[in-house]
Amino acid sequence: MGSIKKTLLISMLAAGFCFGQDSIPENILDEVVVTSARIDLPFAQDSRSIVVISSDDILQSAATNMADVLQQFAGVDIRRRGTDGTQADLYIRGGGFDQTLLLVDGIKLEDSQTGHHTMNMALPLAVIERIEIIKGPAARVFGQNAFTGAINIVTKTNFSNTTAVRINAGSYNRKGFEVNVGTSLNNSDHLIHVSRNLSEGYRLNTDFDNQHYFVKSTFNKKKLPIDMIASFADRKFGAQNFYTNNPTFFEYEETEAGLISFQSKLNKGNFIFKPRLYWRHHEDIFLLRREDPSFYRNLHITNKVGADFHVSYISKYGVSGFGVDLAKVNISSNNLGKRDRFMSNLFLEHRFALLDEKLDVTPGVAVNYFSDFKFHAFPGIDIGYALGDHLKMYGNLGYTYRIPTYTDLFYSDPVTLGNADLEPEEAIAQELGVKFSRNSFNAGLAFFNRDSKKIIDYVKENEEDLWQATNIRNLNTKGLEANADYQFKINDYPQKLALTYAFIEDDVKLLNVNFSRYSINSFKHHLTATYRSQFFKNIRQSIVYKYAERAVGESYGVLDASLTCNLQPFEISVTANNIFNTEYFEGNGIPMPRSNVMFGLSYIFR
């Protein structure tokens, strides 16, 4: 482990320092440009189901990591196997953990080994400007792996000459610190984040030691700005029955996730050019018996080196987007072997604005080539119609798919066998929705349907047989999502009340097999309610309630809360999770933590 640590740390030291506390005021959220699309559009003009989580939302979310933030939005299913985001799987609208794509500033960060590592690339909350959740078929925009949707993390762009130090302590002997330092120079800006969090674990063999290093620098900002990102996350944790149910095992895992990227944006007349280079690296060590590495040990090292060049053009006929993405992926593994794959993606879309810009129509297509899965095309269309200044209807239709991971194709252990003959999963997805926004009130309602085929499952005919990956499932998933939020004031202090709800129904087509490993366990009902309030000048508080009922019938409700006291230059916070001590599981058969608390103290130098 650690083959890229020196490279990343050298890049960070060379880049400099920065920390910013910029946020998106809720009353101008519609002016935010959604960067997760090929064509940059203001949030209010987009005709897709997109949720934007501002840095102010994050700050008041009663969450300490990105996995916990995403849990507060219906339609997003985060299934954690530990605390503090140590290991978590990401699902959108009932899909699988391999079917959701994670991006950082538009960089596609899928893991060719397994989707279990997707959230390893999540960034610390302190460096995030906003999070964009794109629901529905996103393959036309991003290519494969955006089967059910995508999450785009947008990093901070406004830096200030600020240094902030924070220390944390809480239940399960959790303790940690983070340092955020920033500076804005004459022709460059820099941001640096360093953090470490440790715990003895909330149950047997769930201890962890998580470290994160992040740098973002903007060079040559007076002429042609160039943005550099360097991120490195190192996690070591007990993984008691995270992936097995054998009580004699004492699992342990170490992961390293790194990213280096350079990108720019050039405006030239009616053209906007966006070139980018990046390298994603991941290492994973897994032991079935922590104290005996020789018993069973997996080591996987994956790399993705990519380049893309995107262009948009504005004319009297609308906005066109086109470009190319190229990437080389490889893996070196004692279990999966040495594999490599070349990927290319060509895309084209155009947004027509008709009827005095009340009607927008955006057809598009992406064509992908994989050296081991050949050509695939993803056509799609988005349509929106403004019924007034505050009300808009929209609909979209698209084809989406996912190529198998290397785990699907080649993984083997004493009870499991991969399948090199697997085919890509495919789906046709549709959505119809309505958005309303006026003054301090926002609301939305969406209905969606997804017809999937060739879904990969592990099956067998006889109990003594090995589980083998097979394109066995055909699945119809339909549902609805609703959201509303209202901002108001009490004695001139801001308040915000937000509700989200999702209903999902999966119809599994008849399986002609005797044994199936993967049962459909999506949320059937998922409700979240948040109240963010302030009654005194220096004190703010948040309450978050989450209710979930899964397809297998399990249900639970969890209440979290946080309180922050700002005594410049100090800030004191307390976060309480699972206040009513609910016993619950998030779909992995692993009991989640009972009532727990975290205290924090920050000092800000200006």
C-alpha angles and dihedrals in degrees: 000000000000102000093140100033094094092047092051095044092049089051090051095049091048093049101057134219143303146154128184134181098199117149140179111254107227094231092062098039091113089063092059112111110233103228096187091083129078088236112050109232135172110258093248093055098052116108097205136084101268129159119199116202109197125211087250089057089050093048091054098037100102085235131121099194140029096257090059092047093054091051089070094069123077116238091036114097116195112186108194127197095190144001132286093028092292093145125358137154122222123220131172125197095346098308127133128271089253091055101067123079125215121206135183113206087339095310111134109232105181116154114232092203099056142326088241085085097052096100092047085083093056113123130229113271092238093069098045121103094183143333121231117205111198111193127195130026108348100163091104088060103035108013126233124358091042085094097139100011146301142251118219119195112205112201125217118281105179111072129186135190094265139132121197127184122191133183126191136195132172152127121344088031090288114173135162150143139214134194124200117186128177146178138177112209133187096273104006143046126208138192128187131182128185123177142161129189128185137180140171087227133250093256138012114316098357098115117134144189112198124182129181132187122184135174130178120182132178114203131188090016094164093062122012107352117218118199120208125191125188118179131172128177123185118189130180117178147155108250103195106188091333089144104010138045097214108123091203093064121090101195126200132183140189124191134181121193122186137176133183120179141167122196141159142186125219125189112203115170108298092346130091116194123196117184121179141178125189146165124206119192130183135178126188130186118184127183125189090203114034095201094046113047091174092065095070127339132171122193120185127177118185132182134186120189113186145171129189137179119198127185131187125190128196118208138153087271094059136264124322126198125192139151150121136263121199126184142165118210127190138171133197113194138158087220106031097036127221113315137163136189135190117213132189130178128192118189139182131178137158131200116214118198110201140169095035088318093299091116123052124184122185117183119177147156137207123200117201130193123197120184090224100034102033124211129353130171128208114198120182146153137211122200128186134177127191110222090187142329092298107025128071134174121203141175137183139189127193148159117233138176146172129217116221119266121240087255090058091048106040114007118126136174134153091290104023136067128188124218121227090192096064118134127215119274113246137197144171112215133190134185137184122187149155131218129199126188128170129154106309098349127086129174140166142182127193135179118199140183131188126187108197130185137181090030110176118242134162109243142163138186100220131035093240093051125101119259107251130193109245138170090240110133133083111187138182116202122186135163150126137253129202131184137176135171133181130193123202141148136246113196088344092304117124121248130181129192119188134179129185129179134181132186120193129183121188121199109196112201117229113292115212094205134098099222130030124181100198116065118189105252104164124148109277092185123015122177128175128182126184132183117190113187147167126196101163132046099252102025129079130171140190134203121195125187122189124188123183136176116186129211092255090058101258114136137178143166124214129189123202129179140180137192126196127191117196113206101163123261087016128061123192123195139177124192123191121193128195091006095183093051095243118188107223147144129217097216102282098088089249119126112236123225120285121224111332139163138208127199123200136189123191132186120195122202116199 
